[in-house]
Amino acid sequence: MKLRDRLVAPARDPLWSAAFAVLAALAVSFAAVLASGKNAPLGFAYLFQGALGGPGPLGETAVKSSVLILTGLSVAVAFTVGLFNIGGEGQLIWGALAAAVAGRALDLPAPLLVPAALLAAAAAGAAWGFIPGALKMYRGVHEVISTILLNWIAIHLVHGWLVAGPLAARGSGSSVSMAGTDPIRAAAWLPRPIAGSRLDLGLPIAVACAAAVWFLLTRLRLGFEWRAVGAGAGAAQASGIPTRLRVCQAMALSGALAGLAGGLLVLGTEHRYPGVFRTGYGFDGIAVALVGGVTAPGVVASGIVFGALRAGATRLQLVGIHPSFAELIQGIAVLLVAAPRLFAPLLVRLRAISRPPGAAP
Amino acid sequence: MSAGLSGVLEFAPPLVLAALGGVLSERAGVVNIGLEGMMRFGAFAAAVGAFFTGSPWLGLACGALAGAAAASAHALLALRYRADQVVSGIALNLVALGLVTFLLETTFGSSGVSPPVPSLPRDASGRTAVAWVALALPALLHFAFTRTALGLRIRATGENPHAAATAGVRVLRLRASCVLGSGVLAGLGGAALSVGIVGQFDARMPAGEGFMALAAMVFGRWTPLGAAGAAFFFAATDAFQRQLSFSLHAADLRLQGIFLALPYALTLLLLAAGAGRIRAPAADGVPYDPEGRP
């Protein structure tokens, strides 16, 4: 059975293989660091400290996790209807830009401005996610290719044209601005309740979205139809489900979630669309979704784990390891998750242990 | 205009090689999203090889080997463990991203670029050997696919592996060879980038060229000549865009983003317009189960 088929149904096994994959990835990375001659135990201690050691680090973890949860949800929603959404990067970028523009242009009090800007972000992402869905359904263009192309188009249009030109911060003269857009109004900032920490409303928003997505997919008829389309579009169409419409809707939601992630980045952390935007969260969403077993609760869990990894990774420089090491751990985890059959014998044994004898499998 | 043409011949080879690698793998029935990662491994290995041996040719060989090694992981997951091939390819890209950055740091102590490495010699017209390979290889592959028995077997494996198996083709073994071959080509493409064109390894390499190669493959309808043609087309628009940005004033430079986006937008439009007639190999991406029903 293809992995994709298995992922559409509510999953129990993926939790074990995901946990195992993450632990194994950490172990492999530990060994790699040892082999390269650096101080592995100290490095990993710094890693955990940087992720969990106090309100500051916890705030960083929360901030990064919230973005990863949303991009992970984006990929998971697309998976539900059987599509690979590799376009999270582009959808996030448009969402971030929309939030930056709305956060600057709209003169509203905070309780209205924040939701408005986030809504703008979601809408922008939804539009960019809708395109590949429609292209696949109505023109047969494979979504892997179209989303990758759309990523590049978004990056170039936003970074190379809009943020550098028409939307650049005023007063930057005639040279190409590297400062990004004008900063958003103070009323648009996501509130930070704890002094000394960048913890903001982002994580509750992300978790709330995960809960909403879970509810949609498992309790609402629309979600059921999406899952039916993902399990077999032909059969779904035959039983009266408007397949093409459902796929476009799901892709729009998928894009909206990624756009919302971009909105969180702008309203919570950057407070403008920055001249140098560290992209990569969109792509990481794929890893988050895969390791999380493509279920909403799984995505939350793996989003938090990978967010913690990223937050702590900057401290790895203290032992001379480049922070991109977190990406390596992430990649290995995905590699291990990609082949559940590797663990099949182990999983069977674990399942047998965790289940009382005589109970149904 | 000749400046433009030479620009294309300079920058196209990595894309052409990677696109050909994609064609080889997918015609045999194995989806290969991991071209980007294989190019990355190839580019880095080539730089390391050239640096430590002093020979760019040995560097190229290292690049090809590294690409093959990366491809072997994809082949293992996809063929032996029947993992989802798109997921396996994406995983490969993620690992390549982090691992190569890590290795760059450990080997050269840098997080940006490697030191300059010996690069390929250029002939009288300023061409490296890879430029000629990029011109000749598509024709060779086309010939192999359409005129040789091996090519027929490969194509059969991609369209209907069960029928091919009945005719005596060792499907899994042939697919594995094709995936490894695609790794060699993609690795060579990456090597051409670091050792052939730039003269060092840059941490961002191949900066999305692997994905462009995928687009070229789809655009070229999974044929060697089509994929190579599409790759040359992309390189040409890239060269055109670069020439344009040289002749623009600083104020107009802000429009650069639009020009940069043009090749991709154009590709998307063309795919949308003609996509109805494009078909991947019928068994592309479907894990082969010897005991399964055909």
Interface residues (C-beta under 8 A of the other chain):
Chain A: K2 L3 R4 A32 S36 F84 I86 L135 R139 G140 V141 H142 V144 I145 S146 I148 L149 L150 W152 I153 H156 L157 V158 H159 G160 W161 L162 A164 G165 P166 A168 S174 S175 V176 F283 I286 A287 L290 I321 H322 S324 F325 A326 E327 L328 I329 Q330 G331 I332 V334 L335 V337 A338 A339 P340 R341 L342
Chain B: I33 A73 L77 Y81 R82 A83 D84 V86 V87 S88 I90 A91 L92 N93 L94 V95 A96 L97 G98 L99 T101 F102 E105 T106 S111 G208 F211 L214 A215 V218 A250 A251 L253 R254 L255 Q256 G257 I258 L260 A261 Y264 A265 T267 L268 L271 A272 A273 A275 G276 I278 A280 P287
